[in-house]
Amino acid sequence: MTEQPNQDNGTLVLALIAGLSISGTFDALFSSVVTFSIFPIIALVLAVYCLHLRYHKAEMPKGLPTLSALCFLLGLLLYSTIVRAEYPQIGSNFLPSVICVVLVFWVGIKLKKRKSQNI
């Protein structure tokens, strides 16, 4: 019975990693400012494969697809914020960082609601 919340948290972490790695892959392939690396591509393939296996293995509980999408979006914006902080000539990172903070609080509230409903 305690297995399901741990699997749910793993799905959310995989969605976050997929968001980070898809943004990293895009920057590695198409940005002249960021140096090329094969590791975001490997991480993207592995994260998407693991998410695909989880999708086929078991049914997603109610509310988890929304949380997964929020974690994926958080990963996209978080990588953008980190890259813009490292390379300020790209542009300001104010808006992505504010959206990341809002998403973190939103995911936290949703997780707290899910935990209280499961008890």
Summary of the structure (lengths in Angstrom):
residues: 119
radius of gyration: 15.8
end to end distance: 11.5
largest distance: 50.2
contacts: 323
relative contact order: 0.15
helix: 80%
strand: 0%
